[in-house]
Amino acid sequence: MDEHVPVLLDDVLALLAVRPGGFYVDGTLGLGGHSSAIIAAGGRLLGTDRDACAIARARERLGAERPGAAAELHHAPFSRLPPILGGRLADGILLDLGVSSPQLDRPERGFSFRADGPVDFRMDPSSGEPATAWLDRVSEVELVRVLFEYGEERHARRVARAILAARPFRGTLHLAEVVASVVPRDGRIHPATRTFQALRIVTNDELGELDRALQSLPGCLAPGGRLVVISFHSLEDRRVKDRFRDLAGADAPRDLYGHPLVAPAYRLVERRARKGESDPNPRARSARLRALERLP
């Protein structure tokens, strides 16, 4: 299976309803796979990524430097899309959340326990501080909270105490070994998986970034435009589901006939999250796909 095939590509293109001449936004460029498919279908593209390496790869792949290019790229997190759009309304916006394959594959980025690297975890190495700086000063109470809330780690207290006793860390393999020494293996999942997820989320403020985007991006859609979000764990998907349901008036007060008292400005394109078991990208096995449409 090919990790470089965009996750849920066919479903994404169908939900975005890409049409020639339409204006689309990819807030998480990554390798540029979704974006190149949008351009191939005739769409005009504005893309962002908080990782400068992703922007460089996408510029080359999408030919963004050529005169008349269909792609406009910016080094920025997707929460900053509204000022970048400058009032332009999009026919579709895509967010493919989480860490990208190139970030996991490069040990120097510090995301993986498959090879040793610095305990960094930053999606944008030019901004903020690495995870190791946060770990050097964090209290046990705060570390337990982060591991439990962001990593959904049942052994959060045990892991936190082991981490605090072992710091400073030599690298990601050292950190993974410390966690594995106090967490029993659960099937094929590495014992440090949940801890690494929690540290990545807190280092990049991923949930805050998503919350800000979910507040602002629906208003950046043109009538009939769609916001499509791919998430990879329940913390993200729950936020997307709840915000979409709220905007679509799913739980709004209704009259005796079941009609909303106030007509919603959006509708859910899909009531249930779609799963990617048959997708050629192995990351799709844990993916959830949701879409929201702005009504005319």
N, C-alpha and C positions, 0 to 999 in steps of 0.2 A: 504494500500500500504506500502511496505517495503523500508524504507530509507537506509537499509543496503545492498540492492541488488545493485551491481555496475551499474552506469549509462550507458545505451546503450550497455550493455555487448555483446549481440549477434552481433550488428553492429561493435563494436570495434574488436572482434575476427575475423570477416569476413574481415575487412579492413587490419588488421595486417597480415592476411593469415598465422596464426600460424601453424608451421609444427614441427614434432618431431626433436629434435636436433638443431633447430634454436635458435638464440641468440636475445633476446628481452630486451628492457629497459622500465621500468615504472618509469617515472620521478616524479610521484606524488602518492606514495604508498597508503596513506590514510589508510583505513581498510584492504587493501591487496586483495580486491575482484577481480579486474582485473588481478592482478599478480597471484593469486591462479588459476584462469582459464587458464592463459597462461601456467603455470606449468602443470596443469592437461592435457592440450593438447600436452604435450611433449616438451615444450619450455624450454630453459635455460634462467634465468632471472637475470638482474642487476636492482636493485631498489634504488631510492633515495627519500627522503622527507626532507623538512626543519624543520619538527616537530619531535622532539625526541620521543614523545609519540607514534607517528605513526610508527616509526621504531621499537620500543619495541613491539607493537602489531603485526606488520608484521613478526618480527623474530619468534614469537610464532606461528602465524598462518601458516607461510610458512615453519617452521622447518629449518630456516636458520642456526641454530647452529649444526645441525646433520651432521655427516661425509657424504660426498658425496651429500650434499644438492644442489638442482638446483637453489638456490637463493643466490645472493651476494648483501648485503644491505649496504647503506651508508647514514649517516646523512649529507645531503647537499641539497641546492637548485638545481633545474634542470639546471640552467645556468652554473653550475660547472661540468656538465657531461663530456665534452670533456677531461679534465685531468684525471677524474676518469676512463674513458674508456681506456685511455693510448694508443690510436691508434687502438683499436679494433673497428670493424665496425658491426653495428647492423642490423639484418633482420627486425626489427621494433622498433619504439620508440613511446611511448604513453605519452601524457600530458593531465591530467584531471584537468583543471584550477579551481581556486576559492577556497572557504573555504569548509572544509569537515564536514560531519554530526557530528562526535565526537567533533570537535572544537565548533560548534554551540550549542551542547547539554550540554557542561560543562560551567556553568556560570563563573567560575573562570578564564576562558580564555578571557572573555570580548568581545565576538563577537556578542552577542545576546541581544535584548531588551525584550525577553520573560521572562528572570529571571535576577536578579540584579547581577552584577559582576564588577570588576575593568575596567576602560576605558583603556584597554590594546591593543587588536586587533593584537598582534604579532603572526604570525604563528610559529616562533621560539622564545620562551620566553627567551632563553639563548643569544639572539643576538639583538642588536639594542636597541631602547628605546620605551616604551609604548606610545600609542597615547596621553595619558594625558599630557606627557612631551612636546610633540609637540604643543598641544592645549594651554598650559600655556604660550607659547612664540610667537605663530603665529600672524602675523598682519592680519587686516581685509582684505586687498587686496589679500594676499596669500590664506586665508581661502575661500574667495569668489571664487577664481580661482579653487581651489581644489574641492569644492563642485559642481561647474558648470561643470568642465571638467571631473572629475572622478565619480561624482555621477549623472551627468546630471540633477541636481536639478534646476528647473526653479525659485525657490524662494531663490537662493543662497545668495543674499545680506541680505535678511530678516533673514535667518537662521544664517548666520555668525554673525550678530549683536546680536542676541539672545544668541548664544553660548559664545561670548566674554563677554557679560554682566553677564552671569551665572557662569563662571568659578571661582574657581576650582570645578570640578564635584565630587559628592559623589560616583557615580557609573553609570552603563549603563542605568538604569531606569531613573535616574535623567536627563541624557543627552537626552534620548528619549522623556521625558516629555517636556523638553525645546524646542526641535525641533517641537514636535506635537502642541505646543502652538502657533506656527506661520505658520504652514503649513496645509492647508486644506486636509482632508482625501480624497484619490482618490480610490474609490471602496474598495476592500479588502486589498489594500497595506497600510501598516503602514506608517504614515507620515515621520518616521525617517529612512525608508529603504534606501533611496538614500544617506542620510548623513552617515549612517553606512558603506555603500559600499565605499564611497569616503575616509573615514578615514581608512578603512582597506587597500585600495589600496595604499594610500600614506605611511602608516606605514610600509608596507611590500615591497614597491617599485615594486608592482606586474607588472605594465606595462613595466618598465625597465627590470625586470627579463624576461618577455616574449620576449621583443625585442632582448635581448642578446641571448636567446635560439633559436629564429627563424633565427638568423644570423649563429649560429654555428652548430646546430644539423643536418641540412640536410647533411652536410659534414661528419657526423658520420654514415651515412647509407651505408650499402653494396649495390652493384648493385641489383636492384629489391626490396630493402628495402623500408619501408614506415614509414613516420612520420604522426601520427594520433593525432589530437588535439580536445578536447572537451572544448568548451567555453560556458559561461553563460550570457554574456551581450555584447552589440554591440562594446564596446571599445576593448575587447579582439578579438572578431570575425573579426572585421575590419582589425586588424593587421595581423591576421592569413591569411585571404583571400588575402590581398594585397601582402604579402610576398610570398605566394604560387603561386599566379598569376605571380609575377615577376620571380620567379625561373622557372616556366613552360613556360616562354616566351609568355604569353598570349597577352601582349601588345608590343612585340618586333617588329622591322621593318620587313616587308615581301616583297617578290618579286612580280612580276606581277601576279603570279599564286597563291599567298596567302601563300607561304611557308616561314618559318622564314629564315632570312639571316644567322643566326647562330643557329645551332641545339641546343635546350635546353637540359640540363642534367637531367631535372625532368619533370614529367607530373602530372597533376591533376587527382586524382583517381575519385573524384566526383566534378562535376561542381557546384552543388548547395549544400548549407548546409542542412544537414538532421536534422529533428526535432523529439523530443521524446515524442509525446503526448500519445502514447500507452505503454510507458515503465513503468514497475512496480515501479520504483523509482520516487517519485514526483518531485525531482530536475530535472529530464529529460525534464519536460515540457518547461523549458527555455533553454535547451541545444542545441548547434549547433555542428555538427561533420564535420570535414574536414580532407582530407588525401592527402598526396603528396608522389609520388614514384620516387626513383632515378632510372634513366634509365640505362640499361647495357652499 
